[in-house]
Amino acid sequence: MVVMDLFTVLEQKLEAVLGQTAALKEANVALKKALEEKEQALKDAEGALAKATQERELIRQRIDKILNRLAVLDTGESA
């Protein structure tokens, strides 16, 4: 009878470990999915930042060009 009780306890512990293993696997899958979503969001944000930086540089260049043309006009009037 004692041996059967030990087997019962062992089976219960094994079931608990298997349940925990299954739960950890599910959690791992969910974490991997969340990580992939965060990585995609980061790529999207980096793309948006690169686009905004490029647009800002183009605007800066246009402003510089306008300022240079105004400087030429101002110099021309002074002469």
N, CA, C and O atoms as a GROMACS GRO file, in nm:
protein
  316
    1MET      N    1   0.081  -0.119   0.000
    1MET     CA    2   0.000   0.000   0.000
    1MET      C    3   0.086   0.126   0.000
    1MET      O    4   0.051   0.224  -0.066
    2VAL      N    5   0.196   0.126   0.072
    2VAL     CA    6   0.283   0.243   0.081
    2VAL      C    7   0.345   0.274  -0.055
    2VAL      O    8   0.358   0.390  -0.093
    3VAL      N    9   0.382   0.170  -0.128
    3VAL     CA   10   0.441   0.190  -0.260
    3VAL      C   11   0.339   0.253  -0.354
    3VAL      O   12   0.374   0.340  -0.434
    4MET      N   13   0.215   0.210  -0.346
    4MET     CA   14   0.110   0.266  -0.431
    4MET      C   15   0.087   0.413  -0.397
    4MET      O   16   0.063   0.493  -0.487
    5ASP      N   17   0.094   0.449  -0.270
    5ASP     CA   18   0.080   0.589  -0.230
    5ASP      C   19   0.195   0.673  -0.287
    5ASP      O   20   0.174   0.786  -0.331
    6LEU      N   21   0.315   0.617  -0.287
    6LEU     CA   22   0.431   0.688  -0.343
    6LEU      C   23   0.413   0.710  -0.493
    6LEU      O   24   0.446   0.816  -0.546
    7PHE      N   25   0.360   0.607  -0.561
    7PHE     CA   26   0.334   0.622  -0.704
    7PHE      C   27   0.227   0.729  -0.729
    7PHE      O   28   0.238   0.806  -0.825
    8THR      N   29   0.128   0.734  -0.646
    8THR     CA   30   0.022   0.835  -0.659
    8THR      C   31   0.080   0.975  -0.642
    8THR      O   32   0.051   1.066  -0.719
    9VAL      N   33   0.163   0.992  -0.539
    9VAL     CA   34   0.227   1.121  -0.515
    9VAL      C   35   0.317   1.157  -0.633
    9VAL      O   36   0.317   1.271  -0.680
   10LEU      N   37   0.392   1.060  -0.680
   10LEU     CA   38   0.481   1.083  -0.794
   10LEU      C   39   0.401   1.123  -0.918
   10LEU      O   40   0.440   1.215  -0.990
   11GLU      N   41   0.290   1.054  -0.944
   11GLU     CA   42   0.206   1.088  -1.059
   11GLU      C   43   0.148   1.229  -1.045
   11GLU      O   44   0.141   1.302  -1.144
   12GLN      N   45   0.107   1.266  -0.925
   12GLN     CA   46   0.053   1.400  -0.902
   12GLN      C   47   0.159   1.507  -0.927
   12GLN      O   48   0.132   1.611  -0.988
   13LYS      N   49   0.278   1.480  -0.878
   13LYS     CA   50   0.387   1.576  -0.899
   13LYS      C   51   0.422   1.586  -1.047
   13LYS      O   52   0.448   1.694  -1.098
   14LEU      N   53   0.421   1.473  -1.116
   14LEU     CA   54   0.450   1.472  -1.259
   14LEU      C   55   0.344   1.552  -1.335
   14LEU      O   56   0.377   1.630  -1.424
   15GLU      N   57   0.219   1.532  -1.301
   15GLU     CA   58   0.110   1.608  -1.364
   15GLU      C   59   0.127   1.758  -1.339
   15GLU      O   60   0.104   1.839  -1.429
   16ALA      N   61   0.167   1.794  -1.218
   16ALA     CA   62   0.188   1.936  -1.186
   16ALA      C   63   0.301   1.993  -1.269
   16ALA      O   64   0.290   2.104  -1.321
   17VAL      N   65   0.410   1.919  -1.282
   17VAL     CA   66   0.524   1.965  -1.362
   17VAL      C   67   0.484   1.976  -1.508
   17VAL      O   68   0.519   2.074  -1.575
   18LEU      N   69   0.412   1.879  -1.558
   18LEU     CA   70   0.367   1.884  -1.698
   18LEU      C   71   0.273   2.002  -1.721
   18LEU      O   72   0.279   2.066  -1.826
   19GLY      N   73   0.187   2.031  -1.625
   19GLY     CA   74   0.098   2.146  -1.637
   19GLY      C   75   0.176   2.276  -1.638
   19GLY      O   76   0.146   2.366  -1.715
   20GLN      N   77   0.275   2.285  -1.551
   20GLN     CA   78   0.358   2.406  -1.548
   20GLN      C   79   0.436   2.421  -1.678
   20GLN      O   80   0.451   2.532  -1.730
   21THR      N   81   0.485   2.310  -1.730
   21THR     CA   82   0.560   2.313  -1.857
   21THR      C   83   0.471   2.363  -1.970
   21THR      O   84   0.513   2.446  -2.051
   22ALA      N   85   0.349   2.313  -1.975
   22ALA     CA   86   0.255   2.357  -2.079
   22ALA      C   87   0.225   2.506  -2.064
   22ALA      O   88   0.220   2.579  -2.164
   23ALA      N   89   0.204   2.550  -1.941
   23ALA     CA   90   0.175   2.692  -1.918
   23ALA      C   91   0.293   2.779  -1.957
   23ALA      O   92   0.275   2.886  -2.016
   24LEU      N   93   0.414   2.734  -1.926
   24LEU     CA   94   0.534   2.810  -1.963
   24LEU      C   95   0.552   2.815  -2.115
   24LEU      O   96   0.595   2.917  -2.169
   25LYS      N   97   0.520   2.707  -2.182
   25LYS     CA   98   0.529   2.706  -2.329
   25LYS      C   99   0.431   2.807  -2.389
   25LYS      O  100   0.466   2.880  -2.482
   26GLU      N  101   0.309   2.811  -2.335
   26GLU     CA  102   0.210   2.907  -2.384
   26GLU      C  103   0.255   3.049  -2.358
   26GLU      O  104   0.240   3.137  -2.442
   27ALA      N  105   0.310   3.071  -2.239
   27ALA     CA  106   0.359   3.205  -2.205
   27ALA      C  107   0.475   3.243  -2.296
   27ALA      O  108   0.485   3.359  -2.339
   28ASN      N  109   0.560   3.149  -2.328
   28ASN     CA  110   0.674   3.175  -2.416
   28ASN      C  111   0.627   3.213  -2.556
   28ASN      O  112   0.681   3.304  -2.618
   29VAL      N  113   0.525   3.143  -2.605
   29VAL     CA  114   0.469   3.175  -2.738
   29VAL      C  115   0.411   3.316  -2.736
   29VAL      O  116   0.432   3.394  -2.829
   30ALA      N  117   0.338   3.349  -2.629
   30ALA     CA  118   0.278   3.482  -2.619
   30ALA      C  119   0.387   3.589  -2.613
   30ALA      O  120   0.373   3.695  -2.674
   31LEU      N  121   0.493   3.562  -2.538
   31LEU     CA  122   0.603   3.659  -2.528
   31LEU      C  123   0.674   3.677  -2.662
   31LEU      O  124   0.711   3.789  -2.699
   32LYS      N  125   0.693   3.568  -2.734
   32LYS     CA  126   0.756   3.578  -2.867
   32LYS      C  127   0.670   3.662  -2.961
   32LYS      O  128   0.722   3.743  -3.037
   33LYS      N  129   0.539   3.641  -2.955
   33LYS     CA  130   0.449   3.719  -3.040
   33LYS      C  131   0.454   3.867  -3.002
   33LYS      O  132   0.460   3.954  -3.089
   34ALA      N  133   0.452   3.894  -2.872
   34ALA     CA  134   0.460   4.033  -2.827
   34ALA      C  135   0.592   4.097  -2.870
   34ALA      O  136   0.595   4.213  -2.911
   35LEU      N  137   0.701   4.020  -2.861
   35LEU     CA  138   0.831   4.072  -2.904
   35LEU      C  139   0.831   4.103  -3.053
   35LEU      O  140   0.882   4.207  -3.095
   36GLU      N  141   0.774   4.014  -3.132
   36GLU     CA  142   0.767   4.039  -3.277
   36GLU      C  143   0.686   4.165  -3.307
   36GLU      O  144   0.723   4.243  -3.395
   37GLU      N  145   0.576   4.184  -3.234
   37GLU     CA  146   0.494   4.303  -3.255
   37GLU      C  147   0.570   4.429  -3.216
   37GLU      O  148   0.562   4.530  -3.285
   38LYS      N  149   0.645   4.422  -3.106
   38LYS     CA  150   0.724   4.538  -3.062
   38LYS      C  151   0.836   4.567  -3.162
   38LYS      O  152   0.865   4.682  -3.191
   39GLU      N  153   0.899   4.462  -3.214
   39GLU     CA  154   1.005   4.481  -3.313
   39GLU      C  155   0.949   4.546  -3.439
   39GLU      O  156   1.013   4.633  -3.498
   40GLN      N  157   0.828   4.503  -3.481
   40GLN     CA  158   0.766   4.563  -3.599
   40GLN      C  159   0.731   4.709  -3.573
   40GLN      O  160   0.750   4.795  -3.658
   41ALA      N  161   0.679   4.735  -3.452
   41ALA     CA  162   0.646   4.874  -3.417
   41ALA      C  163   0.772   4.960  -3.416
   41ALA      O  164   0.768   5.076  -3.458
   42LEU      N  165   0.882   4.904  -3.369
   42LEU     CA  166   1.009   4.977  -3.369
   42LEU      C  167   1.055   5.006  -3.511
   42LEU      O  168   1.100   5.116  -3.541
   43LYS      N  169   1.044   4.906  -3.599
   43LYS     CA  170   1.081   4.928  -3.739
   43LYS      C  171   0.994   5.037  -3.802
   43LYS      O  172   1.043   5.122  -3.876
   44ASP      N  173   0.864   5.032  -3.771
   44ASP     CA  174   0.774   5.135  -3.825
   44ASP      C  175   0.812   5.273  -3.773
   44ASP      O  176   0.814   5.370  -3.849
   45ALA      N  177   0.843   5.281  -3.644
   45ALA     CA  178   0.882   5.410  -3.585
   45ALA      C  179   1.013   5.459  -3.644
   45ALA      O  180   1.029   5.578  -3.669
   46GLU      N  181   1.108   5.368  -3.665
   46GLU     CA  182   1.235   5.407  -3.726
   46GLU      C  183   1.213   5.458  -3.867
   46GLU      O  184   1.277   5.555  -3.909
   47GLY      N  185   1.124   5.394  -3.942
   47GLY     CA  186   1.092   5.439  -4.077
   47GLY      C  187   1.029   5.578  -4.076
   47GLY      O  188   1.063   5.664  -4.157
   48ALA      N  189   0.936   5.598  -3.982
   48ALA     CA  190   0.871   5.729  -3.971
   48ALA      C  191   0.973   5.836  -3.932
   48ALA      O  192   0.968   5.948  -3.983
   49LEU      N  193   1.063   5.803  -3.842
   49LEU     CA  194   1.167   5.897  -3.801
   49LEU      C  195   1.259   5.931  -3.917
   49LEU      O  196   1.295   6.047  -3.937
   50ALA      N  197   1.298   5.830  -3.994
   50ALA     CA  198   1.384   5.854  -4.110
   50ALA      C  199   1.313   5.944  -4.210
   50ALA      O  200   1.375   6.034  -4.268
   51LYS      N  201   1.184   5.920  -4.232
   51LYS     CA  202   1.108   6.003  -4.326
   51LYS      C  203   1.100   6.147  -4.275
   51LYS      O  204   1.118   6.242  -4.352
   52ALA      N  205   1.072   6.163  -4.146
   52ALA     CA  206   1.061   6.298  -4.089
   52ALA      C  207   1.196   6.370  -4.095
   52ALA      O  208   1.202   6.490  -4.122
   53THR      N  209   1.303   6.297  -4.071
   53THR     CA  210   1.437   6.356  -4.078
   53THR      C  211   1.469   6.400  -4.220
   53THR      O  212   1.525   6.508  -4.241
   54GLN      N  213   1.433   6.318  -4.317
   54GLN     CA  214   1.455   6.353  -4.457
   54GLN      C  215   1.373   6.476  -4.496
   54GLN      O  216   1.423   6.566  -4.562
   55GLU      N  217   1.247   6.478  -4.455
   55GLU     CA  218   1.162   6.593  -4.485
   55GLU      C  219   1.217   6.720  -4.421
   55GLU      O  220   1.217   6.826  -4.482
   56ARG      N  221   1.263   6.708  -4.297
   56ARG     CA  222   1.319   6.824  -4.228
   56ARG      C  223   1.444   6.875  -4.300
   56ARG      O  224   1.464   6.996  -4.312
   57GLU      N  225   1.526   6.784  -4.349
   57GLU     CA  226   1.646   6.824  -4.423
   57GLU      C  227   1.609   6.895  -4.553
   57GLU      O  228   1.671   6.995  -4.589
   58LEU      N  229   1.508   6.845  -4.623
   58LEU     CA  230   1.463   6.911  -4.746
   58LEU      C  231   1.410   7.051  -4.717
   58LEU      O  232   1.437   7.145  -4.792
   59ILE      N  233   1.334   7.064  -4.609
   59ILE     CA  234   1.282   7.196  -4.571
   59ILE      C  235   1.396   7.290  -4.536
   59ILE      O  236   1.395   7.406  -4.574
   60ARG      N  237   1.494   7.239  -4.463
   60ARG     CA  238   1.610   7.321  -4.426
   60ARG      C  239   1.683   7.369  -4.551
   60ARG      O  240   1.722   7.486  -4.560
   61GLN      N  241   1.700   7.280  -4.647
   61GLN     CA  242   1.768   7.316  -4.771
   61GLN      C  243   1.690   7.424  -4.847
   61GLN      O  244   1.748   7.518  -4.900
   62ARG      N  245   1.558   7.411  -4.851
   62ARG     CA  246   1.476   7.510  -4.920
   62ARG      C  247   1.483   7.646  -4.849
   62ARG      O  248   1.491   7.750  -4.914
   63ILE      N  249   1.480   7.644  -4.716
   63ILE     CA  250   1.491   7.769  -4.640
   63ILE      C  251   1.626   7.833  -4.663
   63ILE      O  252   1.635   7.954  -4.682
   64ASP      N  253   1.733   7.752  -4.662
   64ASP     CA  254   1.867   7.806  -4.690
   64ASP      C  255   1.872   7.870  -4.829
   64ASP      O  256   1.931   7.976  -4.847
   65LYS      N  257   1.811   7.804  -4.925
   65LYS     CA  258   1.810   7.856  -5.062
   65LYS      C  259   1.736   7.991  -5.067
   65LYS      O  260   1.782   8.086  -5.129
   66ILE      N  261   1.621   7.996  -5.001
   66ILE     CA  262   1.544   8.121  -4.998
   66ILE      C  263   1.623   8.231  -4.928
   66ILE      O  264   1.628   8.345  -4.976
   67LEU      N  265   1.685   8.199  -4.816
   67LEU     CA  266   1.765   8.298  -4.743
   67LEU      C  267   1.882   8.347  -4.826
   67LEU      O  268   1.916   8.466  -4.823
   68ASN      N  269   1.945   8.257  -4.900
   68ASN     CA  270   2.056   8.298  -4.987
   68ASN      C  271   2.007   8.391  -5.098
   68ASN      O  272   2.075   8.488  -5.133
   69ARG      N  273   1.891   8.362  -5.153
   69ARG     CA  274   1.837   8.449  -5.258
   69ARG      C  275   1.802   8.586  -5.200
   69ARG      O  276   1.824   8.688  -5.265
   70LEU      N  277   1.748   8.587  -5.078
   70LEU     CA  278   1.718   8.715  -5.014
   70LEU      C  279   1.846   8.793  -4.984
   70LEU      O  280   1.850   8.916  -4.996
   71ALA      N  281   1.950   8.721  -4.944
   71ALA     CA  282   2.077   8.788  -4.917
   71ALA      C  283   2.132   8.850  -5.044
   71ALA      O  284   2.189   8.960  -5.040
   72VAL      N  285   2.116   8.781  -5.156
   72VAL     CA  286   2.163   8.836  -5.284
   72VAL      C  287   2.081   8.961  -5.318
   72VAL      O  288   2.137   9.061  -5.362
   73LEU      N  289   1.953   8.956  -5.298
   73LEU     CA  290   1.869   9.075  -5.323
   73LEU      C  291   1.910   9.191  -5.233
   73LEU      O  292   1.918   9.306  -5.277
   74ASP      N  293   1.935   9.160  -5.106
   74ASP     CA  294   1.974   9.264  -5.011
   74ASP      C  295   2.108   9.323  -5.050
   74ASP      O  296   2.127   9.444  -5.042
   75THR      N  297   2.200   9.240  -5.092
   75THR     CA  298   2.331   9.288  -5.134
   75THR      C  299   2.318   9.370  -5.261
   75THR      O  300   2.387   9.470  -5.277
   76GLY      N  301   2.232   9.331  -5.350
   76GLY     CA  302   2.211   9.403  -5.475
   76GLY      C  303   2.152   9.541  -5.450
   76GLY      O  304   2.185   9.636  -5.521
   77GLU      N  305   2.065   9.554  -5.352
   77GLU     CA  306   2.005   9.684  -5.323
   77GLU      C  307   2.105   9.778  -5.256
   77GLU      O  308   2.097   9.900  -5.273
   78SER      N  309   2.197   9.722  -5.181
   78SER     CA  310   2.295   9.804  -5.110
   78SER      C  311   2.398   9.862  -5.205
   78SER      O  312   2.456   9.967  -5.177
   79ALA      N  313   2.420   9.796  -5.316
   79ALA     CA  314   2.526   9.841  -5.407
   79ALA      C  315   2.489   9.959  -5.489
   79ALA      O  316   2.569  10.006  -5.569
   0.00000   0.00000   0.00000
